[in-house]
Amino acid sequence: MKTPEEWMRDFEAKIADARAKAAVVQEGLANAGGSASSDDGVVTVVVAPNGALTDVELTDAALRKSPAQLSAEIVEVARKARR
């Protein structure tokens, strides 16, 4: 039979282990966003784990597209990144 001190040490060790595992899971979730690029590589979009847009990268070639084409491409690439 364990003494109260041994039981408490074991319990504290289990709590510390659970906290360490939770920290690993939280870090994984924080880094679990997605990214995608257009087929021609002109647009790259990065999204957070919740799907929020966090970055948009455009190459110089993006400036040769019309505003309507570019905005449609950004929206489409953002959809891909969320998947």
N, C-alpha and C positions, 0 to 999 in steps of 0.2 A: 504494500500500500504506500502511496506517495505521501510525503509530508506536505503540508500547506505551502511551504516554500518551493518545493519541487513542482507542485501543481501550478503555482503562480509563474515560475520560470518557463514551464512548458506553454502555458497560456500566453505569456508575453512573446515568446518565440513565434507562436502561431499568428499572433496579431501582427508582428513585424513582417512575417512572410506574406500575409495577406495584403499589407500596405505596399510592400515591394511589388507584388503582382499587380495591384491596382494601378500603381504608378506606371508600370510597363504598358498596361492596357490604355491608360489615358494618353501616354505619349504616342502610342500607335494610332489612336483615334485622331489626335491632333495633326498627325502627319498623313492621314488617310485621304487627303484631297485627291483630285484628279487633274489631269491635263490632257489637252488634245491640240492637234495642229490641223490646219487645212491641208487638202491634198497637195497643193502647190507649195506649202510651207510658209506662205505669206502671213498667216495669222496663227498665233499660238495663245491659248487661253488656259489659265490655271484657276481651279475652284477649290474652295475649302470643303471640309467634310460635310458641311450642311448645304453645299451647293452654291454658296455665295461666291461671286466672282472676285478673285483676289489679284489677278494680274492679266494683262493683255499685252502681247508683244506683236509688233507689226514690223515687217521688213520694209525696205525702201520701195519694193515693188507694190506694196499696198497703196502707195500714193498714186499709182497709175490706174487704179480702179475707181469707178464712180462711187460717190457716197452711198448710193443704194446698194450696189454690189458689196461694198466693204461692210456695211452694217449687217446685211443679210448673212455674210460669211462669218462675221463675229458671233452672231446669234447661233448659227448652226454649229460652229466649233464649240461654243459654250455648252450646247446641248450634249454634244459628244463627250465633253469633259465630265459632265455630271453623271454620265452613264458609267 
